[in-house]
Amino acid sequence: MKRVAVLTSGGDAPGMNAAIRAVVRSAIYEGMEVYGIYRGFEGLMSGQFKKMSAGSVADIIHRGGTILHTSRSKDFMLSEGRKKAREQLDRLGITGLVIIGGNGSLRGGYALYMENPELQVIGIPATIDNDVVYTRCIGYDTAVNTALSAINNIRDTATSHGRVFIIEVMGRQCGEIALASGVAGGAESILIPEIEPDIGQLIEKIKSGAERGKLHNIIIVAEGVYPVMKLREEIIAATGRDTRVSILGHVQRGGTPTAVDRILASYMGKAAIDAIIRGKSNVMVAGQDDRIFTIPLGEVIKGRKTPDLGMFEIARVLST
């Protein structure tokens, strides 16, 4: 009987549990034994394995986070760490490994495969940043909707008091969350890492809005693009407007996954097991435009995702 294992690694993302559920139940349906690995690559190296049943993943599709827990592992990035991982897999006779996570997790899976090409390694992209190439990532839709809900609430108080609000969202390397939540939330300005911020233009937009009677301004900033407290000081100095800062932080990681993320995770989890059955390895399951397909991990880890900058132009035009 073929034995496979599944783990979650890196930052948690809503929908990871739905993916775990799909992997476990698809594997059992296909007559495989399946093991859950706790705490990501750290648990893989230290042998934190548990045999899973269909009941092990009951009532988790709606839960945020990951029942297998997660971690970030520096040791796994060393060949000695990956050797320990392989020894743990060999101990249980596991020949297939499904890795659910973002870019760092997929790089780890690629490195493990390159040293152990007989091991079937399949990646599933799960990160709220949505910064993995060729695919939509599990967790992104939920994170955008979480940010949007916060923007809607802040807009109410911004309008009531006639304030400027700077809202910082996650996405240090990729502006997908900022761009999508900013457009959907009707933000006046959006700062993302892919475009050099023009603070002078931002301030002029606030001034011109005030001249025509605009009561409030919402500015969305992807973390790390521009210091939000410095931006606040510059706006106050240039406009005299009451300006507040709200940093959403890790609230964007948690919460009940949306239907979009649950469905995507279910498709991807089943597709990962299908890929193992077909003898595939060293691939990532990708989802785009209602299609589920596989991409070599080597291509994935070399890529750099760029958001749809057409959306940035939409935001610029509609916020005038």
C-alpha positions as CSV (number, residue, x, y, z in Angstrom):
1,M,0.0,0.0,0.0
2,K,1.4,3.4,-1.0
3,R,2.0,5.8,1.9
4,V,1.9,9.6,1.5
5,A,2.2,12.5,4.0
6,V,1.0,16.1,4.1
7,L,2.3,19.1,5.9
8,T,1.7,22.8,6.2
9,S,4.7,25.2,6.3
10,G,5.5,28.9,6.6
11,G,2.8,31.5,7.3
12,D,-0.7,30.1,7.9
13,A,-3.5,30.9,5.5
14,P,-7.3,30.4,5.7
15,G,-8.1,27.3,3.6
16,M,-5.1,25.3,4.6
17,N,-7.4,23.0,6.6
18,A,-9.7,22.5,3.6
19,A,-6.6,21.5,1.6
20,I,-5.5,19.1,4.3
21,R,-9.0,17.5,4.3
22,A,-9.0,17.1,0.6
23,V,-5.5,15.5,0.5
24,V,-6.3,13.1,3.3
25,R,-9.7,12.0,2.1
26,S,-8.6,11.7,-1.6
27,A,-5.6,9.6,-0.6
28,I,-7.8,7.3,1.5
29,Y,-10.3,7.0,-1.3
30,E,-7.5,5.9,-3.6
31,G,-6.5,3.2,-1.1
32,M,-3.4,4.9,0.3
33,E,-2.2,5.4,3.8
34,V,-1.8,9.0,4.7
35,Y,0.1,10.7,7.5
36,G,-0.1,14.2,8.8
37,I,3.2,15.9,9.7
38,Y,2.9,18.4,12.6
39,R,4.8,21.7,12.6
40,G,5.9,21.8,9.0
41,F,9.5,21.0,8.1
42,E,10.5,21.1,11.8
43,G,8.1,18.2,12.4
44,L,9.3,16.5,9.3
45,M,12.9,16.4,10.5
46,S,11.9,15.4,14.1
47,G,9.4,12.7,13.1
48,Q,6.1,14.3,14.3
49,F,3.9,12.1,12.2
50,K,0.4,10.9,12.8
51,K,-1.6,8.5,10.7
52,M,-4.7,10.1,9.5
53,S,-8.2,8.8,8.9
54,A,-11.3,10.3,7.3
55,G,-12.4,11.3,10.8
56,S,-9.2,13.1,11.5
57,V,-10.2,15.8,9.1
58,A,-13.9,16.0,10.0
59,D,-15.4,19.5,10.7
60,I,-12.2,21.4,9.7
61,I,-13.2,22.8,6.3
62,H,-14.6,26.0,7.9
63,R,-11.7,26.6,10.3
64,G,-8.9,29.0,9.7
65,G,-5.2,28.3,10.5
66,T,-4.0,24.7,10.2
67,I,-4.7,21.7,12.4
68,L,-1.2,20.4,11.5
69,H,0.3,23.6,12.9
70,T,3.2,25.2,11.1
71,S,6.7,26.7,11.5
72,R,9.5,28.4,9.6
73,S,12.7,26.2,9.6
74,K,16.2,27.4,9.0
75,D,17.6,23.9,9.6
76,F,15.6,22.4,6.7
77,M,17.3,24.8,4.3
78,L,20.6,22.9,5.1
79,S,21.3,19.6,3.4
80,E,21.8,18.0,6.8
81,G,18.3,19.0,7.8
82,R,16.9,17.5,4.6
83,K,18.8,14.3,5.2
84,K,17.0,14.0,8.6
85,A,13.7,14.6,6.9
86,R,14.3,11.8,4.4
87,E,15.3,9.4,7.1
88,Q,12.0,10.1,8.9
89,L,10.1,9.5,5.7
90,D,12.0,6.2,5.0
91,R,11.3,5.1,8.6
92,L,7.5,4.9,7.7
93,G,8.0,3.9,4.1
94,I,6.4,7.2,2.8
95,T,7.1,7.8,-0.9
96,G,4.9,10.8,-1.5
97,L,4.9,14.2,0.2
98,V,2.4,17.0,-0.2
99,I,3.6,20.4,0.9
100,I,1.1,23.2,1.5
101,G,2.6,26.7,1.8
102,G,4.1,29.7,0.1
103,N,7.3,30.4,-1.9
104,G,9.7,29.4,0.9
105,S,7.9,26.1,1.5
106,L,7.9,25.3,-2.2
107,R,11.6,26.1,-2.4
108,G,12.1,23.6,0.5
109,G,10.2,21.0,-1.4
110,Y,12.2,21.5,-4.5
111,A,15.5,21.2,-2.6
112,L,14.3,17.9,-0.9
113,Y,13.3,16.5,-4.3
114,M,16.6,17.4,-6.0
115,E,18.5,15.4,-3.3
116,N,15.9,12.6,-3.4
117,P,14.5,12.3,-7.0
118,E,12.7,9.1,-6.2
119,L,10.5,10.9,-3.7
120,Q,7.2,12.3,-5.1
121,V,7.0,15.9,-3.9
122,I,3.9,17.9,-4.7
123,G,3.3,21.5,-3.8
124,I,0.1,23.3,-3.1
125,P,0.3,27.1,-3.0
126,A,-1.2,28.6,0.2
127,T,-0.3,32.2,1.2
128,I,-2.4,35.2,1.8
129,D,0.1,37.3,-0.2
130,N,-0.8,35.5,-3.4
131,D,2.8,35.9,-4.6
132,V,3.3,32.5,-6.1
133,V,3.6,32.6,-9.9
134,Y,1.1,30.8,-12.3
135,T,-1.6,30.5,-9.8
136,R,-4.1,31.9,-7.4
137,C,-3.2,31.0,-3.8
138,I,-5.3,29.5,-1.1
139,G,-6.0,32.2,1.6
140,Y,-5.8,35.2,-0.6
141,D,-9.5,35.7,-1.1
142,T,-10.2,35.5,2.6
143,A,-7.4,37.9,3.4
144,V,-8.7,40.5,0.9
145,N,-12.2,40.2,2.3
146,T,-10.9,40.5,5.8
147,A,-9.0,43.7,4.9
148,L,-12.1,45.0,3.0
149,S,-14.3,44.5,6.0
150,A,-11.9,46.6,8.1
151,I,-11.7,49.3,5.4
152,N,-15.5,49.5,5.3
153,N,-15.6,50.0,9.1
154,I,-12.8,52.6,9.1
155,R,-14.5,54.5,6.3
156,D,-17.6,55.0,8.5
157,T,-15.6,56.7,11.2
158,A,-13.4,58.5,8.7
159,T,-16.5,60.1,7.1
160,S,-18.0,60.9,10.5
161,H,-15.0,62.8,11.6
162,G,-13.6,64.1,8.3
163,R,-10.3,62.3,8.7
164,V,-7.6,60.9,6.6
165,F,-7.0,57.2,7.4
166,I,-3.8,55.3,6.4
167,I,-4.5,51.6,6.5
168,E,-1.5,49.2,6.4
169,V,-2.1,45.7,5.0
170,M,0.2,42.7,4.5
171,G,2.2,42.1,1.4
172,R,5.8,43.2,1.9
173,Q,7.0,41.7,-1.4
174,C,3.7,41.7,-3.4
175,G,1.0,44.3,-3.5
176,E,-1.9,42.0,-4.3
177,I,-3.8,42.4,-1.0
178,A,-3.4,46.2,-1.0
179,L,-4.4,46.5,-4.6
180,A,-7.5,44.3,-4.5
181,S,-8.8,45.6,-1.1
182,G,-8.0,49.2,-2.1
183,V,-10.0,49.0,-5.4
184,A,-12.9,47.1,-3.8
185,G,-12.9,49.5,-0.8
186,G,-12.8,52.7,-3.0
187,A,-9.5,53.9,-1.6
188,E,-8.2,57.3,-2.7
189,S,-4.6,56.2,-2.9
190,I,-2.9,52.8,-2.9
191,L,0.9,52.2,-2.2
192,I,2.4,48.9,-3.4
193,P,6.0,47.7,-3.7
194,E,5.7,47.3,-7.5
195,I,5.3,51.1,-8.1
196,E,7.5,53.8,-6.6
197,P,5.3,55.8,-4.2
198,D,4.7,59.5,-5.2
199,I,3.9,61.1,-1.9
200,G,3.7,64.6,-3.5
201,Q,0.9,63.3,-5.8
202,L,-0.9,61.6,-2.8
203,I,-0.9,64.9,-0.8
204,E,-2.1,66.9,-3.8
205,K,-5.0,64.4,-4.2
206,I,-6.0,65.0,-0.5
207,K,-5.8,68.8,-1.0
208,S,-7.9,68.7,-4.3
209,G,-10.5,66.5,-2.6
210,A,-10.8,68.9,0.3
211,E,-11.3,71.8,-2.1
212,R,-14.4,70.1,-3.6
213,G,-15.8,69.2,-0.2
214,K,-14.5,65.6,0.2
215,L,-14.9,64.6,3.9
216,H,-12.4,61.8,4.1
217,N,-9.5,60.0,2.5
218,I,-8.6,56.3,2.6
219,I,-5.0,55.4,1.8
220,I,-4.0,51.7,1.6
221,V,-0.3,50.9,2.1
222,A,1.3,47.5,1.6
223,E,3.6,46.9,4.6
224,G,7.2,48.0,4.1
225,V,6.5,50.3,1.1
226,Y,6.6,53.5,3.1
227,P,6.7,54.1,6.8
228,V,3.1,54.8,7.8
229,M,3.9,57.0,10.8
230,K,6.2,59.1,8.6
231,L,3.5,59.4,6.0
232,R,1.0,60.5,8.6
233,E,3.4,63.3,9.7
234,E,4.0,64.4,6.1
235,I,0.2,64.6,5.4
236,I,-0.5,66.6,8.6
237,A,2.4,69.0,7.8
238,A,1.2,69.5,4.2
239,T,-2.6,69.6,4.7
240,G,-3.4,70.1,8.4
241,R,-5.9,67.3,8.1
242,D,-6.6,65.0,11.1
243,T,-4.8,61.8,10.0
244,R,-4.9,58.4,11.7
245,V,-3.1,55.1,11.1
246,S,-4.5,51.6,11.4
247,I,-2.2,48.6,11.0
248,L,-4.3,45.5,10.3
249,G,-1.4,43.1,10.9
250,H,-2.1,39.4,11.6
251,V,-5.9,39.8,11.7
252,Q,-5.6,39.2,8.0
253,R,-4.2,35.7,8.4
254,G,-7.0,34.3,10.5
255,G,-10.7,33.8,10.2
256,T,-13.1,31.5,8.5
257,P,-12.1,30.9,4.9
258,T,-14.4,32.1,2.2
259,A,-16.2,29.8,-0.2
260,V,-13.7,30.7,-2.9
261,D,-10.8,29.5,-0.8
262,R,-12.5,26.4,0.5
263,I,-13.4,25.3,-3.1
264,L,-9.9,26.1,-4.5
265,A,-8.3,24.2,-1.6
266,S,-10.6,21.2,-2.2
267,Y,-9.7,21.1,-5.9
268,M,-6.0,21.5,-5.2
269,G,-5.9,18.9,-2.5
270,K,-7.5,16.3,-4.7
271,A,-5.3,17.3,-7.7
272,A,-2.2,16.7,-5.6
273,I,-3.2,13.1,-4.9
274,D,-4.2,12.7,-8.6
275,A,-0.7,13.9,-9.5
276,I,0.9,11.3,-7.3
277,I,-1.3,8.5,-8.8
278,R,-0.1,9.6,-12.3
279,G,3.5,9.4,-11.2
280,K,4.2,13.1,-11.2
281,S,6.7,14.7,-8.9
282,N,8.5,18.0,-8.4
283,V,5.4,19.9,-9.4
284,M,3.0,22.5,-7.9
285,V,-0.7,22.2,-8.3
286,A,-1.9,25.6,-9.8
287,G,-5.3,27.1,-10.2
288,Q,-6.1,29.9,-12.6
289,D,-9.2,30.9,-14.6
290,D,-11.2,27.9,-13.3
291,R,-8.5,25.5,-14.4
292,I,-6.4,23.2,-12.2
293,F,-3.0,22.1,-13.6
294,T,0.5,21.3,-12.6
295,I,3.7,23.4,-13.0
296,P,7.3,22.2,-12.4
297,L,8.6,23.5,-9.1
298,G,11.8,24.6,-10.7
299,E,9.8,27.1,-12.8
300,V,7.8,28.2,-9.8
301,I,10.7,29.1,-7.6
302,K,12.5,31.0,-10.3
303,G,9.4,33.2,-11.0
304,R,8.4,36.6,-9.6
305,K,4.8,37.5,-9.6
306,T,3.6,40.9,-10.6
307,P,0.1,42.1,-9.7
308,D,-2.3,43.1,-12.4
309,L,-1.2,46.8,-12.7
310,G,-4.3,47.4,-14.9
311,M,-6.1,47.3,-11.5
312,F,-3.8,50.1,-10.3
313,E,-4.9,52.2,-13.3
314,I,-8.5,51.6,-12.4
315,A,-7.9,52.7,-8.9
316,R,-6.1,55.9,-10.1
317,V,-9.0,56.8,-12.5
318,L,-11.9,56.0,-10.2
319,S,-10.4,57.7,-7.1
320,T,-10.1,61.2,-8.8
